């Protein structure tokens, strides 16, 4: 078996959340960078709410699970080859992001639910962050987690940590096989990277967590139980050591803001920070998509989710999405499908490659090529990106201020409109 810690292993992501009084507005602000294989395409997919027949089954990336009667509408940023997602939100203002992690508990190659599948299932079935957490932990205990996490014949498997947020609170959920620990966050700012971060402040846990640790000889049963200390690997691989520095850098970037100073733009700035490695561009992987969500505590105000659908947030546009009646899929950020001939469907899996690039991805990459080869055009393009993003921030400001600048139809068409504007900007550069 190839080592899951090889130098080109795509194992770095970062999630952030800010709650009052750290937030500049009465809102929870969620953010994530998804760091994946360099050429992997991430699409933005809208899945409507649904009602399902009793006893029906649901096909996830590798395995089937029991379907529930009702599922919520979700917006997902996901690697185009799989069923789950790296990050996303649902119509009730719940956001989730995940991270790869390795612990004392062995990682198996057997196909089960991917962490990304668990994330989507949590969003589809949970109307609050806590409810989504219960969905994930119940499914984790029932089906387990496992399977290849990248579109490559060489297995790459890991366990997962999650950051879940809604309008009122956030939760950190960290797993080791079917075991888990969770921590509730009710105020301030918090971040997670590719490491265990829950210590002694555990809000909820698997019933057998401590007994298992004691049986394995990882904990003596007498000292204070520290989840991260007990379950972290004694000898950390290089990339997990690097995650420690990135986790600390992310924490410091959050703490640099004065009390009550964190905004959506603050989060976007952190996701664009290359010096810390949070905006990843190294070797075989990079930041392939990013997301920032503003979840107002006032239930009468809409949640606004900003998604890039393109790699490298420092050279991408965060575009606003709002749920509502009549909201529809934006075709320019939807990847082509290949049915039964898809390499993830054939056995053995991933023996061939297909072109999953969607239209916006193609135009973005072509424009960036021009940017790199022509400095003057590059500066012009960057300015247009900034102007477009500022337009999105102005929409957010007006929504939070209660200004009725947009009709309901314009509101649910926001993301489509911004994708079209961005695509036009890139088309002018080609």
C-alpha positions in Angstrom: 0.0 0.0 0.0 1.3 3.5 -0.8 1.8 5.7 2.2 -1.1 8.1 2.8 1.6 10.6 3.8 3.5 10.9 0.5 4.8 14.3 -0.4 2.1 14.9 -3.0 -0.7 13.8 -0.7 -3.5 16.4 -0.9 -4.0 16.7 2.8 -4.3 20.3 3.7 -7.5 22.3 4.2 -8.5 25.1 6.6 -11.9 26.0 8.1 -12.8 29.1 10.1 -15.8 30.4 12.0 -16.5 33.7 13.8 -19.4 34.3 16.2 -20.3 37.4 18.1 -18.6 39.2 19.8 -15.8 38.4 17.4 -17.9 39.1 14.3 -18.3 42.7 13.2 -22.1 42.1 12.7 -24.6 40.0 14.6 -23.9 37.0 12.4 -21.9 33.7 12.3 -19.3 33.8 9.5 -18.0 30.5 8.1 -15.1 30.0 5.7 -13.2 27.2 4.1 -10.4 26.6 1.6 -10.5 23.2 -0.1 -7.0 22.0 -0.9 -7.1 19.1 -3.4 -5.0 17.6 -6.2 -3.9 20.3 -8.5 -5.9 19.3 -11.6 -9.1 18.2 -9.8 -12.1 20.3 -10.8 -14.6 21.5 -8.2 -18.1 22.2 -9.3 -20.9 24.1 -7.5 -24.1 22.0 -7.4 -27.6 22.9 -6.3 -29.6 20.0 -5.0 -33.3 20.8 -4.4 -35.2 19.6 -1.3 -37.0 16.3 -1.8 -39.5 13.8 -0.4 -38.5 10.1 -0.7 -40.5 6.9 -0.5 -40.3 4.8 2.7 -37.6 2.2 2.5 -35.7 3.8 -0.4 -32.0 3.6 -0.7 -29.4 6.3 -1.6 -26.3 5.8 -3.6 -23.3 7.8 -2.2 -19.8 7.8 -3.7 -19.1 4.1 -3.0 -21.9 2.6 -1.0 -25.7 2.8 -0.5 -27.4 4.0 2.7 -31.0 4.2 3.9 -32.7 7.3 2.6 -34.8 9.5 4.8 -38.3 10.8 4.1 -37.4 14.4 3.6 -34.1 16.1 2.5 -33.2 19.8 2.5 -32.1 21.9 -0.4 -28.3 22.3 -0.5 -25.6 24.2 -2.4 -22.4 22.2 -2.6 -18.8 22.8 -3.7 -17.5 19.4 -4.5 -14.9 17.5 -6.5 -16.7 16.7 -9.7 -16.1 13.0 -9.5 -17.8 12.2 -6.2 -21.3 12.3 -4.6 -20.4 14.2 -1.5 -18.8 17.7 -1.0 -15.9 19.5 0.5 -18.1 22.3 1.8 -21.6 23.5 1.4 -24.7 25.0 3.0 -28.4 24.2 3.2 -31.6 26.2 3.1 -31.7 26.4 6.9 -28.4 28.2 7.2 -26.3 25.3 8.1 -22.7 25.2 6.8 -20.2 22.4 7.0 -16.5 22.0 5.9 -14.3 18.9 6.5 -10.6 18.2 6.9 -8.4 15.1 6.4 -6.9 13.7 9.6 -4.9 10.7 10.7 -5.0 9.4 14.3 -4.0 6.4 16.4 -7.0 4.6 15.0 -5.9 2.8 11.7 -7.2 4.0 8.4 -8.5 1.3 6.2 -9.0 1.1 2.4 -12.4 -0.6 2.6 -15.1 1.4 0.8 -17.6 3.0 3.1 -18.8 6.6 3.4 -16.3 9.3 2.6 -16.0 12.2 4.9 -17.3 14.3 2.0 -20.4 12.0 1.8 -21.0 12.5 5.5 -20.8 16.2 5.0 -23.5 16.2 2.3 -25.7 13.9 4.3 -25.4 16.2 7.3 -26.5 19.2 5.2 -29.4 17.3 3.5 -30.8 16.0 6.8 -29.9 18.5 9.5 -31.8 21.7 10.1 -29.3 23.0 12.6 -25.6 22.5 13.2 -26.2 20.2 16.2 -28.8 18.2 14.2 -26.4 17.8 11.3 -23.7 16.6 13.8 -26.0 13.9 15.1 -26.8 12.9 11.5 -23.1 12.5 10.8 -22.2 10.7 14.0 -25.1 8.2 13.6 -24.2 7.4 10.0 -20.5 7.2 11.0 -21.3 4.6 13.7 -23.6 2.7 11.3 -21.6 2.6 8.1 -18.1 3.7 9.0 -15.8 5.9 6.9 -13.4 4.8 4.2 -12.4 4.5 0.6 -10.1 6.3 -1.8 -10.5 10.1 -1.4 -9.0 11.1 -4.7 -9.5 10.3 -8.4 -6.4 8.1 -8.7 -5.7 4.4 -8.7 -3.2 4.8 -5.8 -5.3 4.6 -2.7 -5.4 7.8 -0.5 -7.5 7.4 2.6 -8.1 9.4 5.7 -10.5 10.1 8.6 -12.2 13.4 9.0 -12.7 16.5 11.2 -15.7 18.8 10.5 -16.6 22.4 11.3 -20.4 22.9 11.4 -22.1 26.3 11.8 -25.6 27.8 11.8 -27.1 31.1 12.8 -26.6 30.5 16.5 -23.6 28.4 17.1 -20.8 26.2 15.7 -19.5 22.7 16.4 -16.1 21.1 15.9 -16.5 17.3 15.2 -13.3 15.2 15.2 -13.3 11.5 14.3 -11.1 8.4 14.5 -12.7 5.5 12.7 -16.2 5.2 14.1 -15.2 7.1 17.3 -15.7 10.8 17.7 -15.6 13.8 20.0 -17.4 17.2 19.5 -17.0 20.6 21.0 -19.7 23.4 20.9 -18.6 26.9 20.1 -21.0 29.6 21.3 -18.8 32.8 20.9 -15.5 34.0 19.5 -13.5 32.6 16.7 -12.3 29.1 15.9 -10.4 27.3 13.2 -9.4 23.8 12.3 -6.7 22.3 10.1 -5.5 18.8 9.4 -5.0 17.8 13.1 -7.0 17.0 16.2 -7.8 20.1 18.2 -10.3 19.1 20.8 -8.6 18.7 24.1 -10.4 18.4 27.5 -13.3 20.7 26.5 -15.5 17.9 25.1 -19.3 18.6 24.8 -20.3 15.2 23.4 -18.5 12.0 22.5 -18.9 8.4 21.3 -20.1 6.2 24.2 -17.1 3.9 23.9 -14.4 6.6 23.2 -12.7 6.5 26.5 -13.0 2.8 27.1 -11.5 2.1 23.7 -8.6 4.5 24.4 -7.9 2.8 27.7 -8.1 -0.7 26.1 -5.6 0.3 23.5 -3.2 1.6 26.2 -3.4 5.2 24.9 -5.0 6.5 28.1 -4.5 5.3 31.7 -8.1 6.0 32.8 -6.9 8.2 35.6 -5.5 11.4 34.2 -7.7 14.0 32.6 -8.9 12.8 29.3 -7.5 15.0 26.4 -8.9 13.8 23.1 -6.2 15.4 20.9 -3.4 14.2 23.1 -4.8 10.6 23.4 -5.7 10.0 19.8 -3.0 12.0 17.9 -0.2 10.0 16.3 2.9 9.8 18.4 5.1 10.3 15.3 3.4 12.8 13.0 4.1 12.7 9.3 5.7 15.8 7.8 2.5 17.2 6.3 0.7 16.9 9.7 3.6 18.7 11.3 3.1 21.5 8.7 -0.6 21.5 9.5 0.3 22.6 13.1 2.0 25.7 11.8 -0.9 26.4 9.4 -3.4 26.0 12.3 -1.5 28.4 14.4 -1.1 30.9 11.6 -4.9 30.7 11.0 -5.5 31.3 14.7 -3.2 34.3 14.7 -4.8 35.8 11.6 -8.2 35.5 13.3 -6.9 37.0 16.5 -5.3 39.9 14.7 -8.7 41.4 14.2 -9.9 43.7 17.0 -12.8 42.3 19.1 -15.8 42.5 16.8 -13.8 43.1 13.7 -14.3 39.9 11.6 -16.3 40.3 8.4 -16.8 38.3 5.3 -14.0 40.3 3.7 -11.7 39.4 6.6 -12.4 35.7 6.0 -11.7 36.1 2.3 -8.4 37.8 3.1 -7.4 34.9 5.4 -8.3 32.3 2.7 -6.1 34.3 0.3 -3.1 34.3 2.6 -0.3 32.5 0.8 2.5 33.2 3.3 0.8 31.0 5.9 0.1 28.2 3.4 -3.6 28.6 3.9 -3.9 29.6 0.3 -2.2 26.5 -1.0 -0.1 26.2 -4.2 2.6 23.6 -3.7 3.7 20.6 -5.7 0.8 18.3 -6.7 -2.0 20.2 -5.0 -3.5 23.6 -4.4 -6.6 25.4 -3.1 -9.2 24.2 -5.7 -12.2 26.1 -4.4 -13.2 28.4 -1.5 -16.3 29.4 0.4 -17.4 32.1 2.8 -20.9 32.3 4.4 -22.6 35.0 6.4 -25.3 33.6 8.7 -27.3 36.4 10.3 -28.7 35.8 13.8 -31.9 37.5 12.7 -33.9 34.8 11.0 -35.6 37.4 8.9 -32.4 38.2 7.1 -31.1 35.8 4.4 -28.0 33.8 4.7 -25.5 34.7 2.0 -23.0 32.2 0.7 -20.0 33.2 -1.4 -18.4 30.5 -3.6 -15.5 30.7 -6.1 -16.0 27.5 -8.2 -12.5 28.1 -9.4 -9.0 27.5 -8.0 -6.8 29.9 -6.0 -8.9 32.4 -4.1 -6.2 35.0 -4.5 -7.1 35.1 -8.2 -10.8 34.2 -8.0 -14.1 35.9 -7.3 -16.3 35.1 -4.3 -19.8 35.2 -5.8 -23.0 35.5 -3.7 -25.6 32.7 -3.5 -29.0 33.0 -1.7 -31.6 30.3 -1.3 -35.2 31.0 -2.2 -38.2 29.9 -4.2 -37.2 29.5 -7.9 -33.5 29.2 -7.3 -31.9 27.1 -10.0 -28.7 25.4 -11.0 -26.1 27.6 -12.6 -25.0 25.6 -15.7 -21.6 27.3 -16.2 -20.2 25.8 -12.9 -21.6 22.2 -13.5 -19.2 19.6 -14.8 -20.0 17.2 -17.6 -21.1 13.7 -16.6 -20.1 10.4 -18.0 -22.6 7.8 -16.8 -21.5 4.2 -16.6 -18.3 5.1 -18.3 -17.1 7.3 -15.5 -13.8 6.1 -14.1 -15.4 6.1 -10.6 -18.1 3.7 -11.7 -16.0 1.2 -13.6 -14.0 -1.6 -11.8 -11.2 -1.4 -11.0 -11.8 2.3 -10.4 -9.8 5.3 -11.7 -8.0 3.5 -14.5 -8.7 6.2 -17.0 -9.1 10.0 -16.9 -11.9 12.2 -18.2 -12.2 16.0 -18.7 -14.4 17.3 -15.9 -13.8 21.1 -16.5 -16.9 23.2 -16.5 -17.2 26.4 -18.5 -16.2 28.9 -15.8 -13.2 26.7 -14.9 -12.0 26.7 -18.5 -12.4 30.4 -18.9 -10.8 31.2 -15.6 -7.8 29.0 -16.3 -7.3 30.5 -19.8 -7.5 34.0 -18.4 -5.0 33.2 -15.7 -2.6 31.9 -18.3 -2.9 35.3 -20.0 -2.5 37.0 -16.7 0.8 35.2 -16.1 2.2 35.9 -19.5 1.2 39.5 -19.8 1.6 41.6 -16.6 -0.5 44.6 -17.9 -3.4 42.4 -18.8 -3.0 40.6 -15.5 -3.4 43.8 -13.5 -6.4 44.8 -15.6 -8.0 41.4 -15.0 -7.3 41.5 -11.3 -8.9 44.9 -11.0 -12.1 43.7 -12.8 -12.2 40.7 -10.4 -12.0 43.0 -7.4 -14.7 45.3 -8.8 -17.0 42.4 -9.3 -16.4 41.1 -5.8 -17.0 44.5 -4.3 -20.3 44.5 -6.1 -21.2 41.3 -4.3 -20.2 42.8 -1.0 -22.4 45.8 -1.7 -25.3 43.3 -2.2 -24.5 41.7 1.1 -24.4 45.2 2.8 -27.8 46.1 1.5 -29.4 42.8 2.4 -28.2 43.1 6.0 -29.3 46.7 6.2 -32.8 45.7 5.1 -32.7 47.6 1.9 -35.0 46.1 -0.7 -32.6 46.7 -3.7 -33.4 43.3 -5.3 -36.6 41.6 -6.2 -37.1 38.0 -5.0 -36.3 36.7 -8.5 -33.1 38.8 -8.7 -32.1 37.5 -5.3 -32.3 33.8 -6.2 -30.6 34.6 -9.5 -27.7 36.4 -7.9 -25.1 33.6 -8.3 -26.1 33.0 -11.9 -25.8 36.7 -12.6 -22.3 36.9 -11.0 -21.1 33.8 -12.8 -22.2 35.3 -16.1 -20.4 38.6 -15.4 -17.2 36.8 -14.3 -17.3 34.6 -17.4 -17.7 37.7 -19.6 -14.7 39.3 -17.9 -12.6 36.3 -18.8 -14.0 36.1 -22.3 -12.8 39.7 -22.9 -9.3 38.7 -21.9 -9.0 35.8 -24.4 
